[in-house]
Amino acid sequence: MPVNFKTSDAARTTITRDTVELEQVTSNIYESVVVISKRSEQINAELVEELTRKLEEFSSTTDNLEEIFENREQIEISRFYEKLPKPNAIAIKELLDDKIYIRRMDEENELGSKSGKKA
């Protein structure tokens, strides 16, 4: 199920974060930072793909300079995406709202070794 980033109530500006609050989610601040980083990369990839799809509707093989500079719809779409919260802000909000599933590799290795499978 795709997440709707357009309705996210994540911060749209830079704010100071309480590291203790971030640490409480995973019991390790470094692990929280890695989770936020990986999730923000996923969000960014989804947003770029969506924006690219929308902008491809406006591309043509015979563009001239006037068409490129006068396409208001394309400019409005780009401005809309620029105003969205940044991917890292969305990822932090998702982490704090407990909307991110965290899969730990050490737990998978333990499960694999108990069932007789090699890790």
Residue, then its C-alpha position, 0 to 999 in steps of 0.5 A: m500500500p503506497v503511503n500518501f506523502k502529500t497529506s503527511d503532517a511532517a515538519r516542512t521546516t528544520i526543527t530541533r529533535d530530541t535525540v532521547e525520543l528518537e533513541q527510545v524507538t530502537s533503544n539505540i540512537y545510531e540504529s534510529v539514525v540508520v532506520i531514518s536514513k534508509r526509510s528516507e531513501q525509500i521515500n525519496a525514490e518513490l517521490v522522484e519516480e512519481l514526479t518523473r511519471k507526471l513530468e513525462e506527460f509533458s515531454s515531447t520530441t519536438d520541444n522548442l524553447e517557447e514550449i519549455f518555458e511556458n508550460r505552466e502546468q509543469i511548473e505548478i507540479s514541480r512547485f507542489y513537489e518542492k513544497l512537500p516535507k523533505p523525505n527525512a522529515i517524513a521518515i522521522k515522523e513515521l518512526l516516531d508514530d511507529k509506522i516503520y517496521i524494523r527488521r533486524m539482521d541479527e534476529e534473522n540469523e538467530l532464527g535461521s540457525k535454530s531451524g538448521k539453515k545456514a545464515 
